[in-house]
Amino acid sequence: IGAALEKNYTLTNINLDENNISDEGAEYIATALEKNNTLTDINLDYNNISDEGAEYIATALEKNNTLTGICLGYNNISDKGAKYIATVLEKNKTWINLSSNNISVEGAKY
């Protein structure tokens, strides 16, 4: 899917929830998001993505300026991952859903 998203110039929305993409898959998707300039929404809920995957996604969001919404709910993102995401929000105003992860008050500070 990552390779296809790199080359696709028409798709604007993709729902990949409830798969087992994990951190390795998140890395491939993040690489695609760095290059894709048509996708506006992606749903990655319930995909066993942890802080490592959140870091890949955050790095991609630093370069992507077309994505307006990303769902990362119901994964395994903790305070460390929340920090990666928060850092990119200073530059990218993408709407991000982080519901039902493992983010505590510490992660909320970022």
BAFI-3210 file (N, C-alpha, C; in Angstrom, 3 decimals, decimal comma, padded with zeros to 6 digits):
// residues 110
n [1|2|3|4|5|6|7|8|9|10|11|12|13|14|15|16|17|18|19|20|21|22|23|24|25|26|27|28|29|30|31|32|33|34|35|36|37|38|39|40|41|42|43|44|45|46|47|48|49|50|51|52|53|54|55|56|57|58|59|60|61|62|63|64|65|66|67|68|69|70|71|72|73|74|75|76|77|78|79|80|81|82|83|84|85|86|87|88|89|90|91|92|93|94|95|96|97|98|99|100|101|102|103|104|105|106|107|108|109|110]
n.u [000,836|001,973|003,853|002,091|000,661|002,622|002,774|000,246|-001,957|-004,538|-006,207|-007,893|-008,713|-008,282|-009,085|-007,726|-008,259|-008,340|-006,480|-003,329|-001,102|001,126|004,321|006,273|004,796|003,713|005,948|006,392|004,044|004,341|006,577|005,430|003,548|005,177|005,705|003,312|000,839|-001,877|-003,563|-005,849|-007,049|-006,502|-007,100|-005,883|-006,650|-006,738|-004,392|-002,124|000,031|002,828|004,920|007,186|006,136|004,546|006,501|007,540|005,292|004,981|007,332|006,819|004,645|005,875|006,766|004,611|001,988|-000,617|-002,296|-005,106|-006,370|-005,838|-006,307|-005,352|-006,266|-006,857|-004,473|-001,146|000,124|002,092|003,138|005,625|005,290|003,255|004,657|006,272|004,282|003,145|005,230|005,336|002,929|003,325|004,127|002,506|-000,880|-002,634|-005,538|-005,648|-006,505|-006,111|-007,381|-008,057|-005,473|-002,356|-001,805|-000,822|-001,180|001,291|001,941|-000,052|000,837|002,517]
n.v [-001,194|001,196|001,701|001,990|004,266|006,186|006,562|007,195|009,621|010,489|009,507|010,543|009,834|007,266|004,314|002,382|001,049|-001,296|-003,335|-004,989|-003,279|-002,275|-001,034|-001,347|-001,355|001,191|002,713|002,335|003,487|006,075|006,922|007,017|009,039|011,239|011,814|011,773|013,907|014,245|012,876|013,433|012,479|009,872|006,803|005,099|003,681|001,194|-000,468|-001,511|000,210|001,715|003,848|004,041|003,821|006,100|008,039|007,758|008,534|011,173|012,356|012,186|013,922|016,343|016,930|016,656|018,482|018,319|016,540|016,509|015,214|012,604|009,480|007,882|006,380|003,973|002,499|001,704|003,920|005,897|008,277|009,040|008,757|010,613|012,933|013,070|013,470|015,872|017,673|017,958|019,196|021,840|022,768|021,643|021,568|019,415|017,522|015,317|012,220|010,729|009,021|006,687|005,571|005,034|007,378|009,552|012,016|013,181|012,957|014,554|017,063|017,916]
n.w [000,000|000,745|-001,341|-003,480|-002,701|-002,922|-005,643|-006,463|-007,667|-007,428|-005,401|-002,503|000,028|002,403|004,106|006,461|008,771|011,534|010,851|010,842|010,736|012,103|013,417|011,451|009,046|009,315|008,880|006,099|005,095|006,058|004,603|002,099|002,542|002,722|000,094|-001,322|-002,662|-002,795|-001,077|001,486|003,804|006,157|007,713|010,354|012,562|015,187|014,630|015,822|016,171|017,578|019,624|018,006|015,397|015,487|015,499|012,900|011,417|012,331|011,368|008,631|008,462|008,807|006,296|004,610|003,181|002,431|003,714|005,744|007,784|010,133|011,527|014,386|016,422|019,075|019,123|020,168|021,237|023,309|025,836|024,805|022,014|021,725|022,159|019,849|017,915|018,845|018,464|015,676|015,220|015,613|013,190|011,248|010,600|010,620|011,389|014,047|015,369|018,365|020,072|022,710|023,191|024,894|026,348|028,833|031,467|031,295|028,547|027,566|028,197|026,192]
ca.u [000,000|002,863|004,389|000,987|000,342|003,671|002,567|-001,145|-002,176|-005,970|-006,859|-007,886|-009,108|-008,091|-009,407|-006,956|-008,448|-008,510|-005,524|-002,189|-000,048|002,245|005,314|006,931|003,889|003,604|007,129|006,135|002,993|004,924|007,413|004,503|002,935|006,159|005,722|001,963|000,319|-003,323|-004,290|-006,226|-007,470|-006,105|-007,525|-004,999|-007,129|-006,655|-003,357|-000,959|001,112|003,348|005,680|008,070|005,310|004,140|007,646|007,570|004,176|005,291|008,356|006,144|003,795|006,723|006,972|003,346|001,163|-001,967|-003,101|-005,867|-006,861|-005,266|-006,821|-004,403|-006,895|-006,859|-003,177|-000,333|000,943|002,204|003,603|006,750|004,706|002,508|005,643|006,618|003,141|002,998|006,295|004,987|001,748|003,785|004,348|001,463|-002,163|-003,461|-006,375|-005,157|-007,263|-005,276|-008,239|-007,875|-004,095|-001,801|-001,248|-001,162|-001,081|002,617|001,814|-000,962|001,585|003,183]
ca.v [000,000|002,348|001,952|002,473|005,643|007,072|006,786|007,540|011,061|010,777|009,105|011,587|009,288|005,822|003,764|001,165|000,665|-002,689|-004,237|-005,163|-002,583|-002,213|000,021|-001,559|-000,856|002,639|003,300|002,363|004,468|007,396|007,239|007,403|010,333|012,290|012,075|011,894|015,263|014,289|012,280|014,396|011,778|008,468|006,205|004,026|003,181|-000,248|-001,060|-001,956|001,175|002,196|005,107|004,006|004,163|007,504|008,852|007,734|009,354|012,574|012,790|012,381|015,111|017,525|017,170|016,585|019,665|018,126|015,742|017,341|014,401|011,274|008,767|006,954|005,903|002,550|001,895|001,568|005,125|006,385|009,660|009,263|008,970|011,873|014,004|013,153|014,065|017,265|018,459|018,269|020,056|023,224|023,114|021,060|021,711|018,243|017,029|013,998|011,515|009,831|008,466|005,322|005,117|004,963|008,703|009,995|013,462|013,585|013,133|015,677|018,315|018,308]
ca.w [000,000|000,779|-002,682|-004,317|-002,313|-003,441|-007,068|-006,746|-007,678|-007,471|-004,161|-001,475|001,322|002,519|005,417|006,721|010,172|011,959|010,233|011,742|010,002|013,045|013,202|010,165|008,020|009,487|008,236|004,655|004,830|006,307|003,441|001,028|002,877|002,446|-001,342|-001,858|-002,515|-003,034|000,033|002,526|005,021|006,295|008,970|010,802|013,854|015,463|013,783|016,585|015,957|018,864|019,570|016,840|014,244|015,640|015,085|011,434|010,928|012,643|010,417|007,344|008,542|008,667|004,868|003,890|003,432|001,899|004,634|006,683|008,885|010,316|012,698|014,986|017,651|019,425|018,870|021,385|021,319|024,691|025,987|023,891|020,696|021,776|022,024|018,429|017,215|019,283|017,850|014,291|015,201|015,575|011,789|010,399|011,296|010,355|012,476|014,428|016,396|019,163|021,120|023,225|023,207|026,252|026,617|030,184|031,697|030,787|027,106|027,312|028,385|024,951]
c.u [000,873|003,397|003,303|000,646|001,387|003,396|001,164|-001,346|-003,649|-006,685|-006,769|-008,172|-008,870|-008,344|-008,693|-007,146|-008,660|-007,711|-004,414|-000,962|001,235|003,232|006,013|006,066|003,717|004,786|006,922|005,084|003,520|005,795|006,550|003,896|003,888|006,107|004,345|001,430|-001,175|-004,138|-004,582|-006,596|-007,007|-006,512|-006,637|-005,386|-006,921|-005,600|-002,086|000,267|001,537|004,105|006,610|007,309|004,847|005,272|007,747|006,489|004,459|006,321|007,736|005,302|004,593|006,868|005,675|002,501|-000,246|-002,868|-003,800|-006,398|-006,207|-005,812|-005,783|-004,955|-006,748|-005,590|-002,437|000,616|000,915|002,684|004,743|006,235|003,935|003,465|006,065|005,515|003,005|004,034|005,930|003,776|002,108|003,921|003,193|000,155|-003,139|-004,263|-005,942|-006,019|-006,327|-006,093|-007,866|-006,484|-003,628|-001,138|-001,762|-001,117|000,253|002,570|000,930|-000,254|002,182|002,208]
c.v [001,247|002,707|002,505|003,920|006,636|007,475|007,260|009,043|011,437|010,466|010,219|011,044|007,786|005,392|002,428|000,677|-000,839|-003,668|-004,473|-004,548|-002,503|-001,085|-000,122|-001,047|000,651|003,344|003,398|003,415|005,885|007,836|007,692|008,770|011,495|012,720|012,334|013,301|015,375|013,754|013,334|013,727|010,332|007,981|005,004|003,531|001,667|-000,957|-001,457|-001,082|001,721|003,511|005,165|004,387|005,603|008,429|008,891|008,649|010,835|013,140|013,052|013,644|016,404|017,914|017,233|017,806|019,531|017,330|016,664|016,546|013,039|010,685|007,754|006,400|004,400|001,833|001,789|002,746|005,644|007,838|009,993|009,542|010,273|013,057|014,176|013,874|015,548|018,165|018,878|019,198|021,538|023,709|022,698|021,049|020,576|017,873|015,600|013,439|010,534|009,156|007,029|004,750|005,067|006,283|009,178|011,528|013,971|013,835|014,294|017,019|018,822|018,973]
c.w [000,000|-000,598|-003,605|-003,990|-002,800|-004,885|-007,413|-006,640|-007,768|-006,163|-003,123|-000,083|001,315|003,963|005,567|008,156|010,321|011,113|011,254|011,083|010,828|012,686|011,853|009,017|008,090|008,843|006,716|004,295|005,037|005,142|002,278|001,291|002,628|000,981|-001,931|-001,630|-002,851|-001,863|001,099|003,842|005,002|007,676|009,264|012,196|013,954|014,618|014,513|016,306|017,316|018,666|018,361|015,571|014,276|015,218|013,558|010,854|011,157|011,671|009,048|007,347|008,475|007,197|004,079|004,218|002,853|002,826|005,627|007,860|008,924|011,610|013,156|016,300|017,836|018,981|020,198|021,549|022,760|024,699|025,024|022,478|020,620|021,610|020,566|017,649|017,563|018,627|016,433|014,211|015,227|014,134|010,883|011,174|010,977|011,591|012,784|015,556|017,084|020,263|021,462|022,965|024,663|026,636|027,967|030,261|031,158|029,280|026,738|027,458|027,076|024,034]
res [i|g|a|a|l|e|k|n|y|t|l|t|n|i|n|l|d|e|n|n|i|s|d|e|g|a|e|y|i|a|t|a|l|e|k|n|n|t|l|t|d|i|n|l|d|y|n|n|i|s|d|e|g|a|e|y|i|a|t|a|l|e|k|n|n|t|l|t|g|i|c|l|g|y|n|n|i|s|d|k|g|a|k|y|i|a|t|v|l|e|k|n|k|t|w|i|n|l|s|s|n|n|i|s|v|e|g|a|k|y]
***
